[in-house]
């Protein structure tokens, strides 16, 4: 009669194949678990660009509220516009993008006096900051366009900037399969000249700066708005310095055009190139002042390197051109008053905006 239980040696020989199978199955399960953990998943959506943030004392509503009816501000459109903004393929040579001359850490301005385009070509004006333009009435230093949608295509086709017809830029984008879904999500079809312009405009509308010490001061938070800033604000809003005539409280721009004393005979005629009016000679768009300390150099030609130089030029009453607006006159400012004005201007800096990763490529 055979034994009812196998001997020690035969037990080892009997179980060994089974142990091998079990071990192999365990290894397979572990490998599957590791593969699952590394398997690509749906991409995490980027941080939202469209928010309800509004700078203090901007009465017209949020950036989405003031967007045009035919280009409502949506997240899909803003994210698409952001990609286009930093895409060098929108220039003829692939050398520059919108972001080349509008650097995020400089409040989307150009730290060079005069911007450089394809093949090292240079224009005649400094690229201005792109801050809170959602509420703007006109664009460029001479105000030659009325909407961000129209503005968006001009640098692309300008021969000293990106030097590419907007129709060709749209064709390049339409031929790139990685853009197809984004355009379909945002504008329900392939890239066109119109949708390219609208997407870029949508991104620019999201560049909202509203958390500077000045903004918080206007909302009642005085923690970072000290005595020097208060004295500077009082001076800024007084007839002694008279800054408020063009830079009213809150908005800090009246959206107008002004010969502020920077123009010299034979220089850039500014607004006159648009209107043809003699009285517009040397007039340029009054810029907003949020983040002004981060957007040097200053004036339409980048001719003033520091805020100290700006204050000194106004204190002198400009550069002596007879076309200077009569409101620009020599100011009797003490050194301490100049320091207070500078403290106020620096309180307009929104440090979160300047380093916000949402606005980086």
C-alpha positions as CSV (number, residue, x, y, z in Angstrom):
1,X,0.0,0.0,0.0
2,X,1.5,3.4,-1.0
3,X,2.1,5.9,1.8
4,X,-0.8,8.3,2.4
5,X,1.6,11.3,2.7
6,X,4.6,11.9,0.5
7,X,8.1,11.8,2.1
8,X,10.0,15.0,2.8
9,X,12.0,14.6,-0.4
10,X,9.1,13.8,-2.6
11,X,7.1,16.8,-1.1
12,X,9.8,19.1,-2.1
13,X,9.8,17.8,-5.6
14,X,6.0,17.9,-5.8
15,X,5.6,21.6,-4.6
16,X,8.5,23.1,-6.4
17,X,6.7,23.5,-9.7
18,X,3.7,25.0,-7.9
19,X,5.9,27.4,-6.0
20,X,7.5,28.5,-9.3
21,X,4.1,29.2,-10.8
22,X,2.9,31.2,-7.7
23,X,6.2,33.2,-7.7
24,X,5.8,34.0,-11.4
25,X,2.2,35.1,-11.0
26,X,3.3,37.4,-8.1
27,X,6.0,39.0,-10.3
28,X,3.5,39.5,-13.1
29,X,1.1,41.2,-10.8
30,X,3.8,43.5,-9.4
31,X,4.9,44.4,-12.9
32,X,1.3,45.2,-13.9
33,X,0.9,47.4,-10.9
34,X,4.1,49.3,-11.7
35,X,3.1,49.7,-15.3
36,X,-0.3,51.1,-14.3
37,X,1.4,53.6,-12.0
38,X,3.6,54.9,-14.9
39,X,1.0,54.6,-17.6
40,X,0.2,58.1,-19.1
41,X,-3.0,59.6,-17.9
42,X,-5.1,62.5,-19.0
43,X,-3.0,65.7,-18.8
44,X,-3.6,67.8,-15.7
45,X,-5.2,71.0,-16.9
46,X,-3.0,74.1,-16.6
47,X,-3.9,76.7,-13.9
48,X,-6.7,78.9,-15.0
49,X,-5.9,82.1,-16.8
50,X,-9.4,83.5,-16.6
51,X,-10.2,84.8,-13.1
52,X,-12.4,87.4,-11.5
53,X,-9.4,89.5,-10.3
54,X,-9.9,93.2,-11.1
55,X,-7.5,96.1,-10.2
56,X,-8.9,98.4,-7.5
57,X,-11.2,101.1,-8.7
58,X,-11.7,99.6,-12.1
59,X,-15.4,100.1,-12.4
60,X,-16.2,98.3,-15.7
61,X,-16.2,94.7,-14.4
62,X,-13.8,91.8,-14.9
63,X,-11.8,91.1,-18.0
64,X,-14.4,88.6,-19.1
65,X,-17.1,91.2,-18.6
66,X,-15.5,93.7,-20.9
67,X,-14.5,91.2,-23.7
68,X,-16.3,91.8,-27.0
69,X,-19.4,89.8,-27.7
70,X,-17.8,88.1,-30.8
71,X,-14.8,87.0,-28.7
72,X,-16.1,86.0,-25.3
73,X,-13.2,85.3,-22.9
74,X,-13.0,81.6,-22.2
75,X,-10.3,79.4,-20.7
76,X,-9.9,77.5,-24.0
77,X,-9.3,80.7,-25.9
78,X,-6.9,82.2,-23.4
79,X,-4.8,79.0,-23.1
80,X,-4.6,78.8,-26.9
81,X,-3.6,82.4,-27.1
82,X,-0.9,81.8,-24.5
83,X,0.7,79.1,-26.6
84,X,0.6,81.3,-29.7
85,X,2.0,84.3,-27.8
86,X,5.2,82.3,-27.1
87,X,5.4,80.5,-30.5
88,X,8.3,81.7,-32.6
89,X,6.9,80.0,-35.6
90,X,4.6,83.0,-36.0
91,X,7.7,85.0,-37.2
92,X,9.0,84.6,-40.7
93,X,12.4,83.2,-39.6
94,X,11.3,81.4,-36.5
95,X,13.5,83.7,-34.4
96,X,11.0,85.7,-32.3
97,X,7.6,85.4,-30.7
98,X,5.4,88.0,-29.1
99,X,7.0,87.0,-25.8
100,X,10.4,87.9,-27.1
101,X,9.6,91.7,-26.8
102,X,7.1,91.3,-24.0
103,X,8.9,89.6,-21.2
104,X,6.7,88.4,-18.2
105,X,9.2,89.4,-15.5
106,X,9.3,93.0,-17.0
107,X,5.5,93.3,-16.9
108,X,5.4,92.1,-20.4
109,X,7.5,95.0,-21.7
110,X,10.9,95.0,-23.3
111,X,13.9,95.9,-21.2
112,X,15.8,97.1,-24.3
113,X,15.1,100.8,-25.3
114,X,14.2,99.7,-28.8
115,X,12.8,96.2,-29.6
116,X,14.6,93.9,-32.0
117,X,12.8,91.7,-34.5
118,X,13.8,89.1,-37.1
119,X,17.3,89.3,-38.5
120,X,18.2,91.8,-35.8
121,X,16.0,94.5,-37.3
122,X,15.0,97.3,-35.0
123,X,12.1,99.7,-35.0
124,X,11.8,103.2,-33.4
125,X,9.8,102.5,-30.3
126,X,10.0,100.6,-27.0
127,X,7.6,97.7,-26.6
128,X,5.2,98.8,-23.8
129,X,4.0,96.8,-20.9
130,X,0.9,94.6,-21.5
131,X,-0.9,95.1,-18.2
132,X,-4.6,95.5,-17.7
133,X,-5.2,96.1,-21.4
134,X,-8.6,94.4,-21.2
135,X,-9.9,97.8,-20.2
136,X,-8.1,99.8,-22.9
137,X,-9.7,102.0,-25.5
138,X,-6.9,102.0,-28.0
139,X,-3.5,100.4,-28.5
140,X,0.1,101.1,-29.6
141,X,1.9,104.2,-28.6
142,X,0.0,106.1,-31.4
143,X,-3.4,104.5,-30.7
144,X,-3.8,103.4,-34.2
145,X,-6.1,100.4,-33.4
146,X,-9.2,100.2,-31.3
147,X,-9.3,96.6,-30.3
148,X,-6.9,93.9,-29.0
149,X,-8.1,91.7,-31.8
150,X,-6.8,94.1,-34.4
151,X,-3.7,94.9,-32.4
152,X,-2.7,91.2,-32.2
153,X,-1.9,90.8,-35.8
154,X,0.1,94.0,-36.4
155,X,3.5,92.9,-34.8
156,X,3.3,89.6,-36.7
157,X,3.1,91.3,-40.1
158,X,5.4,94.3,-39.2
159,X,8.6,93.9,-41.3
160,X,10.9,95.0,-38.5
161,X,9.2,92.8,-35.9
162,X,8.0,89.3,-37.0
163,X,7.7,90.0,-40.7
164,X,5.1,87.4,-41.6
165,X,1.7,87.9,-43.2
166,X,-1.0,87.0,-40.7
167,X,-2.6,84.7,-43.3
168,X,0.6,82.8,-43.6
169,X,1.0,82.6,-39.8
170,X,-2.5,81.1,-39.6
171,X,-1.6,78.7,-42.4
172,X,1.5,77.5,-40.5
173,X,-0.6,77.0,-37.3
174,X,-3.4,75.2,-39.2
175,X,-0.7,72.8,-40.7
176,X,0.5,71.9,-37.2
177,X,-1.6,68.9,-35.9
178,X,-0.8,69.7,-32.3
179,X,-2.9,72.9,-32.6
180,X,-6.0,71.3,-34.2
181,X,-7.9,70.3,-31.0
182,X,-7.1,73.6,-29.3
183,X,-8.6,75.6,-32.1
184,X,-11.5,73.4,-32.4
185,X,-12.2,73.6,-28.7
186,X,-11.8,77.4,-28.7
187,X,-13.3,78.5,-32.0
188,X,-15.0,75.3,-33.4
189,X,-12.8,74.9,-36.4
190,X,-9.3,75.0,-37.8
191,X,-7.0,78.0,-37.4
192,X,-7.8,81.1,-39.4
193,X,-6.4,84.6,-39.5
194,X,-9.4,85.7,-37.5
195,X,-9.3,83.0,-34.8
196,X,-5.5,83.5,-34.4
197,X,-6.0,87.2,-33.7
198,X,-8.8,86.5,-31.3
199,X,-6.9,83.9,-29.4
200,X,-3.9,86.2,-28.9
201,X,-6.3,89.0,-27.8
202,X,-7.9,86.6,-25.3
203,X,-4.6,85.8,-23.6
204,X,-3.6,89.4,-23.4
205,X,-6.9,90.1,-21.6
206,X,-6.0,87.7,-18.9
207,X,-2.8,89.7,-18.0
208,X,-4.5,91.4,-15.0
209,X,-2.5,93.0,-12.3
210,X,-4.5,94.0,-9.2
211,X,-2.6,93.0,-6.1
212,X,0.0,95.7,-5.6
213,X,0.4,97.5,-2.3
214,X,-1.5,100.4,-4.0
215,X,-4.4,98.1,-4.9
216,X,-4.6,96.8,-1.4
217,X,-4.4,100.3,0.0
218,X,-7.4,101.3,-2.1
219,X,-9.2,98.3,-0.6
220,X,-8.3,99.4,2.9
221,X,-5.2,97.3,3.6
222,X,-2.4,99.7,4.6
223,X,0.2,97.1,5.7
224,X,2.6,97.7,2.9
225,X,1.6,101.3,2.1
226,X,3.6,103.4,4.5
227,X,4.1,107.1,5.2
228,X,6.4,107.7,2.2
229,X,3.9,106.1,-0.2
230,X,1.1,108.2,1.3
231,X,3.0,111.4,0.9
232,X,3.9,110.4,-2.6
233,X,0.2,109.6,-3.4
234,X,-0.9,113.0,-2.1
235,X,1.7,114.7,-4.2
236,X,0.8,112.7,-7.3
237,X,-2.8,113.7,-6.9
238,X,-2.0,117.4,-6.1
239,X,-1.7,120.3,-8.5
240,X,1.9,120.7,-7.4
241,X,2.9,117.6,-9.3
242,X,-0.3,117.3,-11.3
243,X,0.3,113.7,-12.4
244,X,-3.3,112.9,-11.9
245,X,-4.4,114.9,-14.9
246,X,-3.3,112.1,-17.2
247,X,-3.0,109.3,-14.5
248,X,-6.2,109.5,-12.4
249,X,-6.4,107.5,-9.2
250,X,-7.3,103.9,-9.7
251,X,-7.0,103.4,-13.4
252,X,-3.8,105.5,-13.5
253,X,-4.4,106.4,-17.2
254,X,-7.0,108.5,-18.9
255,X,-6.5,106.5,-22.1
256,X,-5.7,109.8,-23.9
257,X,-2.8,111.1,-25.9
258,X,-0.3,113.7,-24.6
259,X,2.9,115.4,-25.5
260,X,4.7,115.0,-22.2
261,X,7.9,116.8,-23.2
262,X,9.8,113.8,-24.5
263,X,9.3,114.8,-28.1
264,X,12.1,116.8,-29.7
265,X,12.1,118.5,-33.1
266,X,12.6,115.9,-35.9
267,X,11.6,113.0,-33.6
268,X,8.8,110.5,-33.9
269,X,5.6,112.4,-34.7
270,X,3.5,109.9,-32.7
271,X,-0.2,110.3,-32.8
272,X,0.1,112.7,-35.8
273,X,0.9,109.8,-38.1
274,X,-2.6,108.5,-37.4
275,X,-4.7,111.6,-37.4
276,X,-2.6,114.0,-39.7
277,X,-3.4,116.8,-37.3
278,X,-0.7,119.4,-36.5
279,X,-1.8,119.5,-32.9
280,X,-1.1,115.8,-32.4
281,X,2.6,116.2,-33.1
282,X,4.6,114.4,-30.5
283,X,1.6,113.0,-28.7
284,X,1.7,109.4,-27.4
285,X,-0.7,107.2,-25.6
286,X,-0.8,107.7,-21.8
287,X,0.2,104.4,-20.3
288,X,-1.2,102.8,-17.2
289,X,1.3,102.7,-14.3
290,X,0.7,99.3,-12.7
291,X,4.2,97.6,-12.4
292,X,5.9,100.7,-13.8
293,X,9.0,100.0,-11.6
294,X,9.4,96.7,-13.5
295,X,9.0,98.0,-17.0
296,X,12.0,100.2,-17.6
297,X,13.1,101.9,-19.8
298,X,10.5,104.6,-20.2
299,X,8.8,106.7,-22.7
300,X,7.9,105.7,-26.3
301,X,11.5,105.6,-27.3
302,X,12.9,104.0,-24.2
303,X,15.1,107.1,-23.7
304,X,14.8,107.3,-19.9
305,X,16.5,104.4,-18.1
306,X,15.1,104.8,-14.6
307,X,12.1,106.2,-12.7
308,X,14.5,108.8,-11.2
309,X,15.2,110.1,-14.7
310,X,11.4,110.2,-15.4
311,X,10.7,112.3,-12.3
312,X,13.7,114.6,-13.1
313,X,12.4,115.2,-16.7
314,X,9.0,116.1,-15.4
315,X,10.5,118.3,-12.8
316,X,12.5,120.2,-15.5
317,X,9.3,120.7,-17.6
318,X,10.3,118.3,-20.4
319,X,13.0,118.7,-23.0
320,X,12.2,122.2,-24.3
321,X,10.1,121.5,-27.4
322,X,7.5,124.2,-28.2
323,X,5.1,121.4,-28.9
324,X,5.1,120.2,-25.3
325,X,1.7,120.4,-23.7
326,X,1.4,123.5,-21.5
327,X,0.5,121.4,-18.5
328,X,4.1,120.2,-18.5
329,X,5.9,122.9,-16.6
330,X,8.9,123.1,-14.3
331,X,8.1,121.7,-10.9
332,X,9.4,122.9,-7.6
333,X,10.0,119.5,-6.0
334,X,12.4,119.0,-3.2
335,X,14.6,115.9,-3.1
336,X,12.4,114.4,-0.4
337,X,9.3,115.0,-2.4
338,X,10.9,113.2,-5.4
339,X,11.7,110.3,-3.1
340,X,8.1,110.2,-1.9
341,X,6.9,110.2,-5.5
342,X,9.3,107.3,-6.3
343,X,8.0,105.4,-3.2
344,X,4.5,105.8,-4.5
345,X,5.3,104.6,-8.0
346,X,7.1,101.6,-6.6
347,X,4.0,100.7,-4.6
348,X,2.3,100.0,-7.9
349,X,4.4,96.9,-8.3
350,X,2.4,93.6,-8.1
351,X,5.1,91.0,-7.3
352,X,2.8,88.1,-7.7
353,X,2.0,89.2,-11.3
354,X,5.6,89.5,-12.2
355,X,6.4,85.9,-11.2
356,X,3.1,84.2,-11.9
357,X,3.8,80.8,-13.5
358,X,0.4,80.9,-15.3
359,X,1.8,83.6,-17.6
360,X,5.1,81.8,-18.4
361,X,5.7,79.6,-21.5
